[in-house]
Amino acid sequence: MTKTLTSKGQVTIPKAVRDHLGIAPGSEVNFRLGDNGDVVIERADGEKPTGRFASLRGSAGPGMSTDELMALLRGEPE
């Protein structure tokens, strides 16, 4: 992904990268030099990248068992 630097030294972080890091407007990020000389961008809060659906993970509860679901799909009486 190639981006153009503005005269103020700013660049837009691509949406795919923002989504991968799980950052939104107002999020803080750190820039650091990696061991091999690459520049690394990471969340300032130290959290690992989570993606945009991480906050929803596990929110549905345990749900039905496989047997209950199959009975429901087959229209079997309880």
Buried (B, 14 or more C-beta within 10 A) or exposed (E): EEEEEEEEEEEEBEEEBBBEBBBEEEEEBEEEEEEEEEEEEBBEEEEEEBEBEEEEEEEEEEEEEEEEEEBEEEEEEE
